[in-house]
Amino acid sequence: FFEDEETGCTQIFDLDLFTRNTPQTETPEPLSLCDDNETGVRTFDLSLVEDEVLQNVENTDELIIEYYN
């Protein structure tokens, strides 16, 4: 269903939805770091556990893995 906000016209149409199977990832061992400089801030490099998380995923070269702050 689509409605044009300017004209108020509506249209109903068929939609084909294609989905991909969600990869079955593994839970990695917990990451931990000490706050040696007592700033209350530490940076974790999550790419270090990618292999562990993706160990049962086929065709990992087809995946796009991104990290955000």
C-alpha positions as CSV (number, residue, x, y, z in Angstrom):
1,F,0.0,0.0,0.0
2,F,1.4,3.4,-1.0
3,E,-0.1,6.8,-0.4
4,D,1.2,10.0,-2.1
5,E,1.1,12.6,0.7
6,E,0.7,15.5,-1.8
7,T,-2.2,14.1,-3.9
8,G,-3.7,11.7,-1.4
9,C,-3.8,9.0,-4.1
10,T,-3.2,5.5,-3.0
11,Q,-2.0,2.4,-4.8
12,I,-1.9,-1.3,-3.7
13,F,0.8,-3.5,-5.3
14,D,2.5,-6.9,-4.9
15,L,5.9,-6.9,-3.2
16,D,8.4,-9.7,-3.4
17,L,10.5,-10.0,-0.2
18,F,13.8,-11.9,-0.3
19,T,15.5,-12.7,2.9
20,R,18.8,-14.3,3.7
21,N,19.4,-16.8,6.4
22,T,20.9,-15.2,9.5
23,P,24.3,-16.6,10.2
24,Q,24.5,-18.9,13.3
25,T,27.2,-17.1,15.3
26,E,28.9,-18.2,18.4
27,T,29.3,-16.3,21.7
28,P,32.9,-15.5,22.2
29,E,34.7,-15.7,25.6
30,P,34.2,-12.5,27.5
31,L,36.6,-9.7,26.8
32,S,38.3,-7.9,29.8
33,L,40.8,-5.2,30.2
34,C,42.2,-3.5,33.3
35,D,42.0,0.2,33.7
36,D,45.8,0.5,34.2
37,N,45.9,4.3,33.8
38,E,42.8,4.9,35.9
39,T,40.9,6.9,33.3
40,G,37.8,4.8,33.4
41,V,38.1,4.3,29.7
42,R,39.5,1.3,27.7
43,T,39.2,0.4,24.0
44,F,38.3,-3.1,22.9
45,D,39.3,-4.4,19.5
46,L,36.3,-6.5,18.6
47,S,37.9,-7.7,15.4
48,L,40.1,-9.9,17.6
49,V,37.2,-12.2,18.3
50,E,35.7,-12.3,14.8
51,D,37.1,-15.8,14.1
52,E,35.7,-17.1,17.3
53,V,32.2,-15.6,16.6
54,L,32.2,-16.8,13.0
55,Q,33.7,-20.2,13.5
56,N,30.5,-22.0,12.3
57,V,29.6,-19.6,9.5
58,E,30.2,-20.6,5.9
59,N,31.3,-18.1,3.3
60,T,32.5,-15.4,5.7
61,D,34.2,-13.7,2.8
62,E,30.7,-12.7,1.7
63,L,30.0,-10.9,5.0
64,I,30.4,-7.2,5.6
65,I,31.3,-6.7,9.3
66,E,31.2,-3.1,10.6
67,Y,31.7,-1.7,14.1
68,Y,30.2,1.6,15.4
69,N,30.9,3.7,18.5
